[in-house]
């Protein structure tokens, strides 16, 4: 299950999207995620799907990763669709009063919006290492500190959180592997049995995460990392980076202007 999710993972590579400056990705890709919820027009959603396919091709990531992530979200999408189908007022579907045609259309639209927002957000983490993402956040917020705003401590905490996300996945995978080694499967048996097994795994998982968090904090303090050094470590934008980011923003503007 953990391997099926795109969000929060980083896949190393040398694709154009991997080489794109982290600051640009941090500014551009969230705009596409926000745009996914800002419109319900089918033509605009289709254009955003095309943009995601283009970005995914530029990332060089395997398509099976996107398909497996889509499969892992099937129950969320189904619940969203059924919720709108049964509870949204409007025209009836097939003559049944409890089925809403308008709800079906709205449910499909919301499902596509959820998928697009998750997909664009995932591209940021899939193609950007934790270190580069932390440096990008520090560099973008550095001007706020010059205005006298207290941003140093929140950024340090944010960097710890970003570095903790991969550790969370690793520790969960270790605990699942340990239970499987003892012949126990989380996805088998009755619902009650699976709930009891998950509850038994919760305590060692929390203890392992506490140890990892403490080790991460000690390592960061021992390394003497500073906000200034991390923010200044971000390299200048290359012409290629500026061109690709400008093209992406122009595509987003054209979608809103002509569709």
Secondary structure as UniProt FT lines:
FT   HELIX           2..4
FT   TURN            7..8
FT   HELIX           16..19
FT   HELIX           22..38
FT   HELIX           42..59
FT   HELIX           63..72
FT   HELIX           74..87
FT   STRAND          92..93
FT   TURN            94..95
FT   STRAND          96..100
FT   HELIX           101..126
FT   HELIX           130..146
FT   TURN            147..148
FT   HELIX           152..181
FT   TURN            182..183
FT   TURN            186..187
FT   HELIX           191..223
FT   HELIX           227..232
FT   HELIX           239..258
//
